[in-house]
């Protein structure tokens, strides 16, 4: 189905075309091109972090981070129940075991439940900043310090939330706050971790490129053309975040006072505008008929076939997944677009 108002749409309002044209004209289109380093340096600088390592996706960013920290078979990683499955899959890719922790009412990992899941095999806590809401990182870092654990932040949905963990991993997929179409980047203060992630993303070649590979590694590289787009997007990130704050404010106002709609806590940065709805599926069908696309919330990891736990219906994450969804949220969304969307929701519920 084609939607007049899709859930997401890339906003390419800067020098993306100029930079990509330069990359193509110069012939530097592979991962060896100069835009990769330029993007890594600029994104790290923006976030106040020393090192950036660009890669092919947010999922590969998480995988590189965990591998660089030595996570492997026999280890456990604390992962939220409420997240996109890539957070858990990255752990599984390393051979380690994800151990799931339920969410609080803000959808982020419930920090009060983390300690009871820690065992002698636990190596990393992997919080996810859901829909742009920053996790309680002070509490998470305190727990990590107490138990001598490392912290990998899944910031796929949270460009603009400044990292504090050992490594922060961002996605650059087309629906994210900033994009390269596909891609990801890891940020860290530790030069050795940055070096190890860069080594692993490029097939662990030795310095003399002798084709002797001493460890299992990956082809997780980003091209210079992707990095050219990502650099142009990073240059506009403050403007993009400010525009999205205004989008959040307009939705808050437009949805106020509708019986049947429950708005969610404010976001530190707006990725998607999430809410809960009575008769959710009827509402989504009604909106779809009006050309408005919506998406449902994540399902609990313990409901996923690969991680199935029969107790999943008792989770807070399960309760939210039953009636939660999000509205079109992208930087190019206009006030008129939002007036139409919120007006249709008001019509569905018979709100004045």
N, C-alpha and C positions, 0 to 999 in steps of 0.2 A: 504494500500500500504506500502511495506517495502522500506525504503530509505537507500541508501549507506551513505548519509550525512544527518542525522536527525537534526532537529532544536536544540535539546538539548540532552545531555547525561551526567549522573552523572560522576564525576571524583573522584574516591576513591583511592587516592594515598598515604594515610598515615596509621595510626594505627587503622583504622576502624575495621578490622577483629580481631585484638588483643583485642580491648576493648569489642566488642560484645561477643567474646569467653569468656572473663573473666566474663562478666555479666551473661551469660548462665551457666558457670561452677559454679559460686557462688550461682546461684539460684535467684539472685536479678534482675528479669526481669520486674517487675511492676513499676508503678510510684513512689513507695517507695524506689527504688534502688538508690545507691549512685551516679550513673552517672548523674542523673537529676540535683542534686545540683552542681556537678563538672562542668557540662556544663553551668548552669546558672551563676556560679561565673566566669568562664573563659570568656564567651561571654561578660558579663558586664565589666570585667576588660579590655578586648580588646578595648571596646568602651569608656572607661573612665567614666563609669556610675556605680552607687553604687549597683543597684539591678536588677536582672534578674528573670523573671517568665516564665518558659517553659510551653508550652501548645500544643494542638493537631494540630494546623494549623495557618496560617497567618490570616485567617478569624476569628477564635476563639480568636486570640490575639487582634484583633481590637474590637471584642465584649466585651472581658474582660476589655479592656482599657476604653471603653465608659461607661460600667456599673460601673466601679470603680470611674469614675468621676461624677456619679450620673445622667447620661443621661437617659431619659425615655420619656414616652408619654407626648406630649405637647412641647417638646424641639425641636430645630432645630440644624442641624450640617452642616457646609459648606463643600461640597465635590466637587472634580473636575468633570467636564463633561467627560474628557478624562482619563479613568481609567478602570481597570478590575472591573466587577460588584460587587465583594466581598466588595469593599470599601463602596459602597452604601448599600448593604445588611446588613452589620454589624450595620449600623445606624437603618435600618428598624427592625432588630431583637430586638432592645431595645425598640421599640415602638415610637421612635423619627422620625423626618422627615428629609431626606437629601435635602439640598438646593444646587443646582448645579451652578458651576462657570466655564465658558469657559476656554480653554487653550490658552497659548501664542504660539509663533512659535517654542518654544522648547518642546512643548507638555505638559509642567507642568502648573499648575494652574496659571492663569493670576492674579497676586496680585493686579493689578490696578482695578479689577472688584469685589474684595471681599467686600469692605465696603458697596457698594450699595445693597448687599444681606443680610446684617446684620439687624436683627430685635430684639425687646425685648425678643424673644424666643430663640435667638441664644445662644448656650452654648459652642460649640467646633468648631474649624477649623481643618479639616482633610486633610492636603496636602499629595500628593503622589509623590514620587521621581521616575518619569516615566523612565523606561528602564535604570536606574542608574544615571539619571541627578538630581542633588540636586536642590530642589526648592529654591526660594529666601527666605530663612528662616529668615534673618534679618528683612525683610519687614513684613513677616507674624507674627513674634514675636512682632514687634512694634504694629501692628494692634490688636493683642491679648491683649497686655498691655493696649492699649487705651480703648478697649471695655470690659475689664475684662473677657476675654474668655480663655478657655484652648486649648491646641494644642496637637493633637495626630498625629504623623507622621506615615504614611503608608510607611514603608521601605522594603516592601516585595521584591522589585527588587533592593535593594540598600545596601547590606552588604558592610560595609566599609565606608559608609557615617555616620559620627558621629552625634548622636542625640543631639538636643537642646530643643525639646518640652517637655511637661509634661510627655508624654509616647511615646516611639517609638516601632512599631510593625513590626516584621520580619517574613517572611515565610521561611520554610525549605523544601518545596516541591522539588521533584526530579529535576526540571528544574531550580532551583534557583542557585545563585552563590555558596553557600554552602547548604548542604542538610542533612536531616535525613530520606529521603524517603517521609515522611509526618512530619508535626510539625510546631511549631512557637515559638516565644519568645517575651515577652514584656520587655522593659528596662525603668527604671525610677530612678530618684534621690530621690524620696519621699518614705520613708519607709512605710508610711501608705497606699499609693496607691499600693505598692508591696504586702503588707499584704492582702489588700482587693482583689487584683487579684488572689492571691494564694488561698484565701478563696473561691472565686467564682468558680474557676476552679475545685475544689474538693468537689462540692455539698454542700458547706456551712455547713460542719459538725461542731458541737461544739467541744471544746477542750476535753471534756470527751467522745466524740463519742457516744452520747446518742440517736442518731436517731431523735432528735428534730431539725428541720430545720426552721430557722426564716425568711428565704428569698428564693426567687427563684434563683437557682444557676445551675451549669452545671457539666457534666463530661467531662471536656476539658483537661484531664491530658495527659502528655507525658510519654511514657514508658522508663525504664532505657536502653533498647536496642536501642531505637531511640536516646536517649541522648548520648549513647556511640558513635554512628556514628557522631552526631553533634559536640561532643567534639573533635574528631579526625579531623573533617573538620575545626573547628575553629583554631586548632593548625597550620593549613596550610594556613590560610586566606591571609596572606601577599603574599605568593608565588602564590596563586590562582589569586589574584588581579593583580599582576605584569604580570603573564602569559596572563591574559585577556587584559591588556593594550597593549601588543604586538599584540594580535589578532585584536584589534581595529585599531592599526597603519597599519597593513598589509591590512586590508580591505580598509582603507582610501587611501592607495597607489594604490591598485589594481583596485579601482573603479573610480580613478581620470580621469576626462576628457571624460566620457562616456555621449554622448548626449542621453537624455531620463532618466538618473538617477540623482536624487537630493539627496546628502548626508545630514545628519542631524547634528545639533550641537554636539560637543564633550560631552562625558559622564564623570561624576566624577568617577564612577566605571562602568565597562561594564557588564550589564546583557545581553541584546540582542542588536545586531547591526541592527539598524533601518534605513530605507531609504525610499524614495518615487520614484515611477516609472511610466513612461508613459506606457500605454498598460499593466498594472500590471497583469491582469489575464492571458493574453497571455504569459507573461514572466513566471509566476508561473507554468503554464502548461508545458512550455518548460523545466524549471528547474526540475520539477517533473519527466518528462520523462528521465532526465539525472541522476535521483536518488538523487536529492537535494530537501529537504523539506523546505518550507517557511511557515510563518504565517502572516495573515493580522493584521493591527492595531486594537486597541479597537474601538468599536462603541460608540458614545455619550450616556451617561446615559439617556438623554431625548429621545433617540430613542428606549430604552428598553421598552417592553410592560408594565412592572410594574411601570414605571416612565414617561410614554409617554407625550411629549409636542410637539404639531404640529409645533412649530417653530424650531425643531431640524435641518432642512436643512440649516438654516442660521448660524449655529455655526462654529467657527474655527475648533472645534473638528470634525465636520462632513466633512469638506474639507480634513483634513488629513486622515480620515478613508477611504476615497474613493480611495486613491492611495498609502497609506503607507503599508509597510510590513517589516518583518525582516528575516535575513539570519541565517543559522546555527551558533550558538554561544555557545560554551562550552569549558571548560578548556583543553580538550584533542584535540582540533582542531589543526591540523598541518599546517605548511606553504604550504605543498603540497596540502592539502585539500583546502586551501583558494585560491591557484593558480588555481585549477580546477574550483572552484565555480565562481570566478571573471572572469575566462576565458570563461565560459559558458555564463555569462551575456554579456560580450563583443561580443561574437559570435551572440547572439540574436539581439543586436543593430547594428551589423555590424561595431563595433568599432575596430580601428587598435590596 
